Structure formats: C-alpha cells, structure tokens
Amino acid sequence: MVFNPKTACHLCHSRKAVMKRPKTLQKLCKECFYNVFETEIHNTIISANLFHKGERVAIGASGGKDSTVLAHILKTLNERYNYGLELVLLSIDEGIVGYRDDSLATVKRNKEQYQMPLEIVSYKELYSWSMDEIVACAGIRSSCTYCGVLRRQALDRGAAKLGIAHVVTGHNADDMAETVLMNLLRGDVNRLESSTNIITQSSGSPIKRSKPFKYTYEKEIVLYAHYKKLDYFSTECTYAPEAFRGTARTLLKSLEAIKPSCIIDIIQSGENFKLKPKKQRKNVVKKNNAQEIEVRADGSVSLTKDGNKCENCGYLSTNKICKACILLKGLESSRAKVAIEGGNVAIDGAAQMTKKLETLSF
Ligand SMILES: Nc1ncnc2c1ncn2[C@@H]1O[C@H](COP(=O)(O)OP(=O)(O)OP(=O)(O)O)[C@@H](O)[C@H]1O
C-alpha cells in the first residue's frame, strides 16, 4: 500500500507516521521510532565503551519512567547485541511515605517483568535516618541536598554489597543540559567541566556510575514508555523540587519549544568547554601520627596515604569524614538542641549545616 507522502513515515516511507519525533521533528511510525531510539542508545554505549563482556551492572531503579525504560532497554540491547552483561536492579528506599513505598512496589513488579534480581537498601538501615525524619528535623528547603548526597553514597554502598563496581542511572539529556545551564548560571565553571561526563566516580569510591541516556531526550523516553506500555510510577516526590533546577528546567523547556536541538547543543557546549589550566597549590603536611594529609588549594583536606576511609562510618572516602557523615552530624546536633531547647532551633541548625556543606569541597 502506498501512503500519501504527507502521512508516510519519513524513514521507512511505507508505514503511516503516528508521531513527530521530539528530537528531530521527523514524522515516524512506531516501529521506526523504536528502532532509532534503541539504536542511538546502543551507539552511545558502544562509542563511550561503557561495558565489558561479563560485567555485572546494577541499574539504579527508582520505579520512575527513566530507570524503568533503562532496565527495559538494557535488557533488550544486552540480548540483541550480546553485551554479555549480568543486570541487577538496585533500589534505594529513602523512607518517604506515600511516595517511595509506592514506587518500590513498581520496581518489585519490574523485577518479575524483566527477570532481574532486585536489591533494596534503605537510608534508615544505612544512616539511621529516613528522609521523612530528616525533613521533620531540617525542614523541606534543603531536602534535595540531603537526599542527593545520601543517595549517591547509598547507591555505591548498595553496589558494593552486591560486589558490583558499575551502577547505571536513568539521567537523561534534559537532566544533563539542565545541570550545564545551572552551573553556567551560577558561574560554577569547575563543575561545568565534569557535568557532561558520561562516566563519573566519587573520589575514593571504587564504584563507577554511568548514564547511557546522556543523549536521550526525556520526551522520547516518555513516548517510548507509553507506546511500549511499560509499567512505571509517575508521581513527583512529595518534597519540594530543587528550586534552582526547576528554573533551569523551565528555561530549557522554553528553548526546546523553539529549537529542539538546543538540548544536545547545550550538552555539546559543556563538553567543549575548556578551562585554563588551574594553578594548584598543594601542601602536604605531617600529622602527629605521621599520617600524610593533603591540604588542597581551597583549604579542604584529604588523606593521601594510609587509608581512604571515613573516620566516622568507615566507608570509602578521600576525606577524613565523608560528606554524608558531615550532614548527619549536623542533623544529630540539631535534634539534640531541639530536645534541650524545643522550638525551631533544629531548622536553623540544619540549615546552617547545609550552607556550610555547600562551601566545602569534596
Ligand atoms: N531511589 C532510587 N533508587 C535507585 N536509583 C535511583 C533512585 N532515585 C533515583 N535513582 C537513579 O537516579 C536517576 C535520576 O534520578 P532522578 O531523581 O533525577 O529521577 P527521575 O529523573 O525522575 O528518574 P526516574 O524517572 O527513573 O525516577 C534515576 O533514573 C535512577 O536511575
């Protein structure tokens, strides 16, 4: 059957177009959309050399659209191209009643649908605090700061528990372009340099993290999940979204509406941004116990020898005390103050701690 060229798919020219592809505005049939969507992700994986044969990989699974599509796609590509990966779902239960408990129910169904083992680790078991308790103590404003720091470490610790050294997450092109914009708007050029990396690793951690959806548009992930009828959870987190990211997101969406390629263009600008070589002032001083510590140019301190573990929790860290422990210490002191004085001191104390934390370098 020959279709009217106005309604025929721009790629196969034989089936009827049912959608306008968000990234290129091409009119496509479902089959051609699946094909370009999956092939682009495969090409990203291959050109960045993300995996090696026989590798065990943990998928950071929140039950949301991005990580559900990621699990589906990695299973599909692993079978189609014989990557030889052993895939495991890894979920962090932050302890947000009415949100994470529902999304974890989705991940438990995904476990059956994709036939992948599932490991769940909770903030409560790792840190003795749930996010609900943290928000009750520190207030809602800094919830994303706490949650982000604790989740990064929790994903690493969950992977370490499974003996896995690679975690993939569903961060997509929109997330990355937003981060580039945020760093530009803040004048934070140091972070700009690393914000477009497809592979990242926290200092001191043996676990690498990667983002196979680095060039994948959020709108296409939603379309793919919709057409494939994937089972995902679509409610926003109960707590306030990061305000500044929200502003960058609105800006990005307005730009995308005018010129869809701007998402990729922003990422490429970030990738091509070259900073002048930094002047580094490194002093190595000896402590009483003769352990070497490095005093960085910005005044932060890191261990260079004899151990790279947090002195408090024992988890790997290049700093004497890891970022998560610094945050939790602030919370503990706030809780103690409230117990003694009552009132709103906790909010002040924890907010001060968040401010201090933002000025520290890790
Ligand atoms: N609780 C969690 N457990 C495991 N991985 C998580 C969790 N929260 C987030 N991630 C990982 O980090 C990625 C980005 O998380 P973010 O909070 O930005 O959510 P998102 O963009 O809504 O993604 P999703 O749609 O997968 O929830 C997710 O795709 C997922 O891989």
The ligand as a MOL file (V3000), in Angstrom:
LIG
                    3D

  0  0  0     0  0            999 V3000
M  V30 BEGIN CTAB
M  V30 COUNTS 31 33 0 0 0
M  V30 BEGIN ATOM
M  V30 1 N 15.5480 5.6810 44.9860 0
M  V30 2 C 16.3420 5.3650 43.9770 0
M  V30 3 N 16.8480 4.1240 43.8680 0
M  V30 4 C 17.6740 3.7840 42.8560 0
M  V30 5 N 18.0370 4.6300 41.8840 0
M  V30 6 C 17.5490 5.8790 41.9350 0
M  V30 7 C 16.6770 6.3160 42.9660 0
M  V30 8 N 16.3490 7.6080 42.7290 0
M  V30 9 C 16.9740 7.9680 41.6000 0
M  V30 10 N 17.7000 6.9370 41.1120 0
M  V30 11 C 18.5110 6.8900 39.8810 0
M  V30 12 O 18.8870 8.2090 39.5050 0
M  V30 13 C 18.2880 8.5680 38.2470 0
M  V30 14 C 17.8580 10.0250 38.2360 0
M  V30 15 O 17.0360 10.2420 39.3290 0
M  V30 16 P 16.0420 11.4650 39.4590 0
M  V30 17 O 15.7540 11.6480 40.8750 0
M  V30 18 O 16.5540 12.5910 38.6440 0
M  V30 19 O 14.7130 10.8520 38.9090 0
M  V30 20 P 13.9580 10.8910 37.5510 0
M  V30 21 O 14.5860 11.8040 36.5420 0
M  V30 22 O 12.5350 11.0790 37.8890 0
M  V30 23 O 14.2390 9.3750 37.1040 0
M  V30 24 P 13.2170 8.2060 37.1930 0
M  V30 25 O 12.1940 8.5430 36.1670 0
M  V30 26 O 13.9960 6.9580 36.8760 0
M  V30 27 O 12.6880 8.2220 38.5980 0
M  V30 28 C 17.1140 7.6080 38.0930 0
M  V30 29 O 16.7790 7.4000 36.7420 0
M  V30 30 C 17.6590 6.3480 38.7320 0
M  V30 31 O 18.4950 5.6180 37.8550 0
M  V30 END ATOM
M  V30 BEGIN BOND
M  V30 1 1 1 2
M  V30 2 1 2 3
M  V30 3 2 2 7
M  V30 4 2 3 4
M  V30 5 1 4 5
M  V30 6 2 5 6
M  V30 7 1 6 7
M  V30 8 1 6 10
M  V30 9 1 7 8
M  V30 10 2 8 9
M  V30 11 1 9 10
M  V30 12 1 10 11
M  V30 13 1 11 12
M  V30 14 1 11 30
M  V30 15 1 12 13
M  V30 16 1 13 14
M  V30 17 1 13 28
M  V30 18 1 14 15
M  V30 19 1 15 16
M  V30 20 2 16 17
M  V30 21 1 16 18
M  V30 22 1 16 19
M  V30 23 1 19 20
M  V30 24 2 20 21
M  V30 25 1 20 22
M  V30 26 1 20 23
M  V30 27 1 23 24
M  V30 28 2 24 25
M  V30 29 1 24 26
M  V30 30 1 24 27
M  V30 31 1 28 29
M  V30 32 1 28 30
M  V30 33 1 30 31
M  V30 END BOND
M  V30 END CTAB
M  END
